[in-house]
Amino acid sequence: MKLPEIFASPVNVRTFAQGTPIFSVGDDSGEMFVVQSGEVDIIIDGRVVETVAPEGFFGEISLVEDSPRTADAVARTDCRLLPVNKHHFLYMVDEMPQFALHVMKGMADRLRRADRRARP
């Protein structure tokens, strides 16, 4: 499943210049993002914990939990992002089970990488 194809809409696309914050720790949630082009750094406690490349997504945890952001997201390069708001996210989870599985797989992959980084 290619998320950019599902959400692609010229009206929806947001562009961010290199170094521009996309969101910060503590910000209200409300949307996740799919990377159409460029790269985004996910930063926790001043450390880059992940770089999200095209077709990747980020910000989904705050939609699932309906909680404030737990990380900073900053454009590593100039990038084009496709926002997915809470309403659209819930619609996709309900209407396309593959979407929900894709998001869960992405979250599981991140958890595995974090586990590997935490091991001595």
N, C-alpha and C positions, 0 to 999 in steps of 0.2 A: 504494500500500500504506500503510495507516494502522497504524503500529506500536502505538499504544496499544490498538487493538482486538485485536491478536494477544496482547498480554501482560496485558491487563486482568484483574485478579482482586483482589477486595477484600482478600484475605489478603496479597497482594503489595505493595500500595500503601504507600509511606512518605511521611510528611509532614515538611516542613522549614519552620521559621519564617524570615522574612526575616533575612538576615545569618548564618544558621547554616552552618558548613562542612559540605560533603557528603563531600569527601575532600581530601587535601593532597598536595603533591609528595612523592614517596618512599613513600607508602602502598602496601601490597600491593594488587595488582589483585584481581580476583575477580568483578567485576560491572560492567556498563555500566548506564546509566539512560536511560529514555525519559521525557520531560517530559509528564505528563498535564495539569497546569495550573500556572500561574506561570512564572517565568523563573529561569534559573541562569546566573551569570557564570562563565566560564572565565578564570582569571587565571594569567599567566606573568610571573615577575619583578615582581610587584606591579602589573601592568598588565592591565586587562580586554581580552582579545583576541577574545572572542566572548560573546554573550549567547544562550543557547539557549531558544527559545520552545516553547510546547506543540506536541507531535508531533515535536519534535526529539529528538536523542539525544546523549549524550556518554559518555566513558569507554571507548569501544570499542577505542581503540588499545592500551591495556594488556591487553585480552583477546586481541587479534590477535597481539601481540608477547609476551604472557605476561611482562610487565615491570612494574616499579613505576610509579606515577603520575608524569607529567611536568608536571602543572599542578595548580593548586588549583581546586576547584569550590565556589562559595558561592551559597546561595539569594539571588537578587536581590530576590525577593518571596516571600511565603508560597507554597509549591509542593507539589505531589503528584507523586511520581516512581515509576515502575515499574522495579524492578531486574531485570536479566537476568543470571543467573550464567553462568559459563563453560560448564557442562554444557548449559544451555538454549540458549546462544548457538551452540555447536557443533551441537546438534541442529537448530536453525533453519537454519543454513548448509547442513547436509546435506540436510534435508527440503524446504526452500523456497528454491530458487535466487533467487527474487525478493528474499528477505530479504538474502542476501549482496550482490546488486547494489545494493539500497537503501543498505546500510551503506557499500559502496565509493563510491557516488555522494556520500554525505554527507561521506566523508573527502576525496574529490576536490574538492568544493565548498569545504571548509575550507582545503585547500592552495592553491586559486586565490585565496581571500580573503587568505591570508597572503602570497602572492606579490605581490598588489596593494599591501598595506600596506608591504612591504619595498622597493618601487620608489621611487626619489627623485622 
